């Protein structure tokens, strides 16, 4: 059984995680980290800050999901590789 298609899928997931990381950095590049205080003294976030926060929440959510899936898939793929190598080596010794 060839593990190459599974390896390609894992690489695609890893590249997706990397792309989400880069996208997040690009979104936060122009982020305004300051709270704007109005006349009443209450700290308010601007509409732009809220839009950026919503976008970051979405990026973070998918980044976490895909990272966990990629890690679990990578561990399973590594286990399959070790198992396949072990089986092949045990057949050579017989």
N, C-alpha and C positions, 0 to 999 in steps of 0.2 A: 504494500500500500504506500503510495507516494504522499508525503506530507507537504509537498510544494504548494498545492492550492490553499491549504490551511495557513501556510507560512505567508503567502501573498495576502490573504485576508487579515492576518495579524498585523502585517506591515501597514496595510491600509488603515486599520484602526489606530495604530501608533501615529501615523501621519495625520490622521484626523485630530487626535489629541494635540499634536504639535501645532496644527493649523488653528485650533481653538485657542491655544495659548498665545499665538501671535496675534490673532484677532482681538483677544482681550487686551493685550498690550497696546494695540492700536486704538482701541476705544478709550482706554484710560489715559492715553497720551495727553489729551486736551481736557481732561476732567478738572472741574473746579472743586477743590476739596474744602473750600471755605463755606461756612454757613452765613447766610445774609440776614442781618438783624433789621427788622422793620421798626417803625415808630413805636409800636406797642412793646417792644423789647423781646418779643418771641422770635426765636431762631426759626427761619423758614428755608426750605430748599427751593431752588428755582425750578421751573419746568424742565430746563435742560438737565439739571442734576437728576431729576426724577426719571427722565427718559434714559439717561446713561445708566442709572441704577437698575432700571428694568432690563435693559439690554445686558448688563453684567450678570444679573441674576439668571437670565436665560443661558448665557454662555457658560456660567459656572455650573448650572444644573446639568447641561449636556456634557460638559467637560468631566464632571465627576462620574456620570453614568458610563461614558465611553471609556474612561480610564479604568474603572473597576472591571468592565467587561473585557477590555484588552489585557489586563493583568491576569484575570482568571483564565481567559482563553490561552494566554501565553504559558501559564503554569501547566494547563492541561496538554498543550501542544508539546511542551518540554517533556512531560511525563510519557506521552505517546512515543516521542523520539527515543527516550531511554529504554522504554519497554520494547520497541521495535529493534533497537540495537542489541538488547539482551537476548531476544528471541533468535535473531540472526546469528549471534555468536554461539548460542547454545546448540544450534543446528550444525554449525561448522565443527564443533568438538565431537559430534557423534559419529 
